[in-house]
Amino acid sequence: MAATALALNPQLAPGPAASAGASKSPAKLWLCAYFPALALEALKIDTAQAVAALETSKGRPGLYAVSAAARQAGVEPGMSQGAAQALCPALSLLPRDPQAEKTALQQLAGIGLNFSPWVSLDRPNCLLIEIGSCLKLFGGSDRLKQDLRDACLAAGYSPVIAIAPTAPAAELLAGLGLDMQIGARAELRSALGPLPIAALALDGKTLDRLGNAGVRYLVDLWRLPRDGLARRYGSGLLQRLDGLLGLQPTALNAFHNPPAFAASRELPTELTRLEHFFPAIAQLAAAWAEFLKQRDAVALAVALDLHHYRRPPTRLKLSFRHGNRDADHCLALLREKLERNPLPAPVIGVELLSDEIAPYQPAACSLFADEPAAETDSEWQATLDQLQNRLGHHALQRFAVAADHRPERTHQGNAAETETRTAVPPRPLWLLPAPEPLSGDSFTLLSPAERIESGWWDNQAVRRDYFIGQDRLGRKLWLFRELSGDRGWYLHGLFG
């Protein structure tokens, strides 16, 4: 079948007609890397031997994938375990591991991101990579395809790679094991025409009806009138054909590999003194800061593992109130933690880890301020980080306004840093545990009444008039008078 496809220029260079639009963005070109033995290769077994992966379907175990050596003995996917072992007594059977396959595909997608910023895992057992904008960087499609193949083989996975102007066409070719390149949409009909209609993954009933009508290949479908196809076989068949030719867009989700930093250093000997192994930690912190700056990111937390001989590693964790990528600040916090935590054993290696990564947000600076606001805020946050890591994550609390007018419930501690601040009238930070009665001649009112009526829905209603006042000692008071009952005066808080 592959011989029927057009031979294409490996560099996919545009012809004279396309040179006039050279200034436009490059045409879309999709590469599909299909991994037919992924279920076996994800198990990290030798696929050169007669091996197979078992999967239970409808309560009955059956063969999901088999190696080439097992195929030579007559074993095929879908066989029962007994039939397969009767044909190949030396067959090794292992249960399929879908989670290992998912992890393997994510690892392969990370490899694909080295060749293009647009990688999709929406199709089973394959990568779909948009390479039209990246060909010049890798010297053409042949060079890019070979480099990708070598990277996948080095990771332990064997791909079948096809290239086409549409993602469904590239997926179709790779799924059939055809290592082909199709450079232009105008060539899709002639290149895909000889392929069997079974490659479209239609339901069995539709395939039988098409076979009875004498339709065997895609070219036979394209010769039939569109309205007749839609009327007899449904619009889904037309949509599948239009997707192959690029007449209908295909929705794909892009894969994003979240960045994570991990680096380690082995020490020449067992060390017990901080000044002896701390330079290795400083090297890791410098690499961590450079890693974040290259990605225009910051870290929300880091972890330092101190490895010991025949003992579990000692882990120290740092958390930042705001994202940070300053190596000196990180080292200062780590040194303080190390000085305050005695080592359980000598250290033979150090490792720095950081997987909580966020985009970098530059601080706003005032043009006319004597001291840059960004520098002042950075110093303040560094002080808070030091206090938080010294006293504990929950030792520092930040007050925020809650959506409740009752004073006892308005202020909440330990609120998120990104919480929206709400404008409220002046409030004291010091509220008494319970309001205390006051005599009416012991203070002077300084403000008009602020009426608060709330809480009727939870049987804790509040109906009060609040005032700011001053007592004979000059203290600034927050007091109220009940709107019902004795209508006496009560002290509720003190302003600083």
N, C-alpha and C positions, 0 to 999 in steps of 0.2 A: 504493500500500500504506500509505503514511504516513497517508492520510486515514481509514483504518479504525481507527487507534489512538485511544484516548480523549484528549481535550484535558484537560490537567492544569493545576492552579494553578502558576504559575511559582515561587511562593514555597514550594510544597510544605508549606503550613501544615497542622497536624493538625486533624482534625475534632473535634466535641464528644466523640466516644467516646474519643479519644486524650488529651483534656485531663486526664483523671483520672490518667494515668501520666506527666504532664509532668515529674515529678521524676526519672523513670528516665532512663537513658542513651538518647540519640537512636538511632533505628533505623538500620541500615546502609543506605547509599545509595551506589551505585557509578556513577562516571563513566568512560566509555571514550572516549578520544581516539584515533581510528584515522587513520593517515596513508597513504592509498592511493598517493600519489606519492612515498613515502619514498625508493625506489631512485633516482629521478631527482633529487629535491631534495637528497639527500645528496651528489650529484656537483657541486652548486653550478652548475647550468646553467639556462638560461632555459627553463622548462617551457611558456612560451607558444608556443614554436616546435615544429616536428615533430621530436621526439627520442625515442629509445628506448634502453633498457639491455639489453645482450646478456648471456646466461648460457649456458654450455656444459653440456648435460645428456646423459649417455650418449654423450659424444664428438661431439655435434652442437650447434653454436651455434643458439640460438633467442632470441626476444624475451621478456624477463622482464617489462618494464614499458614502457608507451608513454604519451606525453603526450596531452592532449585534442586538440591540433591533428592529431596523427598518427591518432587514432581517427576524426576526421572524414574522413580520406582512406581509411578502411577498414582501417587497420593495427590488429591485435589482438595481445595477448600470446600467446605460443606459436607464432607464425608463424616461418618460416625467414627468414633474412636476405635471400635472393634474392626471395622472394615479397613481403616488406615493401617493398623498394626498387622493385619493379616497380609496386606500387600508389602509392608516394609517393617519386618520385626525389629529392626534396629532404630525405629523412629523414636525420637525423644519428644515427649509432650509436656508443655508448660502452659499454665493458665494465662490468658491474656490479661494485660495490665493497662486499662485505659488511662489511668493517671500517669503512668510512665510515658505513654504515647503523647499525652498532652504536654508533659514537661519537655519531651524531646522536640515537639513542634515549636514550643516557645524558645528553646535553645537555637533551633534552626532559624526562627524568625529573627533572633538577635544577630545571627550571621548574615541574614538577608539585609538587615539595616546597615551593614557595612558597604552595601552596594547601591542602595536606594533608600530614600526617606519614606517610601510608600510601600509597605508590606501588609498583606492581608492573610489571615488564617481562617477565612470564612468557609473554605472548602475542605473536605476531609482529606487528611494525609498529604496535603500539598501546601506550598507557598505560592501566592500570587504576588509578583513584584512588578511595579511599573518602572521600566528602565529607559523610556524614551528620552528623558531629560539627563540621563547619566552616561550615555554611550561614549561621549567624547572623553570623559574622565577615565575610562577604562580601555580606550583604544578600540572600540567597536563591540558588536554583540558577541562575536566569537571569543574574544579575549575575556569579556565579562562572564560569559557562560562557563568557560573553562576555569576561571578563578573561583566562581561560585561552586562548581562541581568539586574542585580540589578542597575547598573549605568544608564542604559537607562530608566528603570522604574522610578528611582528617578528624572530623567529629564522630565518625563511625556510622554514617548514613549514606546510602547509595541512591542518588536521584535520577529520574528521567526528566530531561529539561526540554521544553518546547517554547518557542517564541512566536507571538502573533499580535496583530493590531488590536484584538479584543481579548479580554480575560476569559470568556467562555470558550473561545476557539483555542487558546493556549492550554486551557484545562482539558479540553477534549483530546487534543493531540497527545499531551503528556499521559493522560489516563490510558490511552491505547498503546503506550510505549513507543511513540514515534518521536524521535529526536529531530525535530524540524524547525525551520524558521520561515515565517511568512512576513514579508516586509511591508505590504500595502494592503489596504482594504479591498482594492480592486482585484486582488489575487485570491481572496478568500474563497469565492465560489469554486474556482477551478481546483484549488488545492484541497478543499474539504469535500468536494463532490464525490470522490471515490470511497469515502468512509461509509461504513454500514450504519443504518438507522438505529441499530441496537446501541450504538455509542451515545445516543441522546438520553439514555436512562429513562425511557418512557415506561408506562405501566404495561404489563403483559397483554392486556386486552387490546390496547391501541396498537402494539407491535403486531399482534396476530391479524388485526383488521388490515393494517398496512401491507403485511406480507401476503394476505389473500388477494389484495388489489395489485400485486406485482411490484410493490415498492420495496426495494432492497437497500438502496443507497441514497445518500443525501441529494445527489444530483437528480434522482427521480422525484423527490419532494419539490425541488425548486422548479421543476418543469410543470407542476400542477398549478391550477389557478388558486390564488389565495382565498377567495371567497368560498370555494368548494372545500378546501382543507378546513377552514374554520367551521363551516357548517357540518361537516362529517366527523371531524376529530377534535373539535373544540379550539378555543383561542389559545390555550396553553401551548399547543404545538407550534403555532405561528410565533408566539413570543419567544420560544426556545430558538427557533430558526433566526428570528430578527436579532436576538442577543448574540448569536454566533457571528453575524455579519456586521454588528455595530449599529444596526438600525434602531435598536432600543437600548437605553442605558442599563447597565448592570450595577446594582447597589452593593458596595463592598465596604466593610469596616476596616479602618487602618489599625494595625497592631502598634502599640506603643510599649516599649520596654522601659519600665521605670528605672531610673539610674540608681545605682547602689555602689558604695565604695567599700573595698576590702583590700587591705594590704598587710603584710606581715614581715617581720625580720627575725631571723634566727641569731641567737647570741653565741659567741665563740665558746663560752663556758657558763657554768651556773653562777649567777650573780645575785647578791643579796642587798647591795647598797644602791639606793635610788640614783645617785650621781653617776653610777657606772652604766646602768641600762637606760637612763632617761634620754641620752642622745639618740638612741634608736627610735624612741617614741617621737622625738622632735622631727626626725626624718619622715616618719609616717604622717605627722600632722602637716608638714609642708606639702607632701604629695596629696593629702586630703584637701587642703586649701586650693591647690592648683587644679585638682579634679573639679571642684565646685565652680571655680572661676571660668574654666573652659566651657562649662555648661550653663553659665549665667544663673547659678542656683545657690541655695543656702541649705544648711543642714539644721534640722530641728532637734536632733539628738545624735550622740555618738556613743560607742561602747569600746572600751579597751579591755582586751583579754591578755592576761599574763599567764603564760604557759609554764608548767612545772613538770618535773620528771616523775612519771607514774602517779600523777595526781590530776584531778579535774582543774581546768584553768580558773583563775580568779578574774571575775568580770567587774569592771567599774563602769557605771553609766553616767553620762552627762546629758542633761536636757536644757535647752535654751528657751527663754521666754519668747524671744523672737528668733527667726532664722539667723544663723551665724556662719561665717566662713573665714574668720580671723584665726590663723594658726597660733599666734601668740596668746590670744584670749583662751583658746582651747587648751593650750599647754599649761597656762597658769591654773586653770581649774583642775586639770588632771594632776598637776604636781601637788596641789593642795589636798586632793583626795588621797593620793598616794602617801603623803606625809601623815595623814590622819588615820590611815588603815594599815596596820602592820601586815607584812607578807606572811602567809602560812608556810611558804617553802621558797627555796631559791628559784630564780627566774631563768628559763632557758630560751624563751622566745616571747615576742610581743606582737599583737595583732590589733589593728584599728578598723572598726566596722561602722558604717553609717548608711542606713537604708531609708531613713525618713528625710527625703529631699523635697524641697519646695522651690518655686521660682523666686529669683532675687527681685526684691522691690526696693528701689533706691529711695532714700529718705528725702523729704522735701526740705529745702534750705531757703532761708530768708535772704533776699538780696541786700537788705539794708541793716541787718542785725550785726551787732558788734562781734558776736561769736556765732559761728555757723550752727544752726539748729540741729543738723545731722550729727555733728561732732558731740554736742551736748547730750542728745538723746542716746548716742552710742555709748558714751561713758556711763550714763544712768542705767542703761540696760545691762552693761557689763557688771555694774555693782549689784544689780538685782540677780543676775545669773550667779554671781559669787555667793550671795546670801542664800539663794535657793538651793544650790548644790551643797552648801555647808550645813544648812539647817534642815533640809528635806524639801521634797517637791511640794508638800501641802503646808509648809510653814509660812509661806507668804500668801496673802489674800488680797484681792483687788475688789473694791466695792463697785457695784453697779446698781442701776435703778431697775427694779422689777415693775411689771405692769400691774400694780396694785397701789391704790391711793392710801391705804391704811399704813400709818408710819411704821408699825411693827413688822410689816411685810414689804415695805418699799425697797429697803436696802438688802442686797444679797452679797455675800462674800465669795471669793474664789471664782468669779465670773470669767468667761472667755475674754481674751484680749481683743478679739474682733467684734465684740458686742457693740451694737449701736447705742450711743449715749443719748438719753432723753432729757430734755430741758425741764426742770422742776423748780419751784420756788425754793428759797434758801432753807436748807435743812441742817440740823446739827449732826455730826458724826457720833456724838455720845448721847445715846438714848438710855434712860434709866431702865432697869429691869422691870419696874412697874411704876406707873405715874404716882407721884406723891402729892397730897393735898397742900394747898397754899392759902394763906389768908389774903384777902383782897387788898390790904393796905401795905403789903410787904414788897411791892414791885411797882414799876411804871411801864405802861404800854408804849412800845416804839413803832408799832405797825398796825395797819387795819386788819380786820379778821380775814382768815382764810378758812372757808367752810369745807369740811370733809364729811361726806355722807356716803358710806360704802359698806359692803359686806353683807347686804341683806340676803344674798343668795345662799350663804353657807351658815346662817344662824349665828354670825359673829359681827353683827351690825355695829357701825361706828357713826355717831352723829355729834360732831364737835365743831367748835370755832377755835382755830389756832391763832396765836399771837406771838410776836417777838417782844420780849420785855427785858427790863433791867432791874436787878434788886439793889438794896442799899449798899452792898459790897462792890457794886460795879460789874457783877457777872451778867453775861448776856444769856437770857433764858428763852426756852421754847415752851410755852404753856398753852393750855386750852381750857375751855369752859364747855361742859356738857350742855347739849340742847334739850335734854330731857332729864327727868329726875331732880336731883338737888341743885343743879346748875351751879355747882361749886367750881373753884379754880384748882387746876392740877399742873404740876411741873412734870414735863415729859422728857426734856433734854436740855443739854448745855452746849452753847457754842464755844469753840476754843478761843 
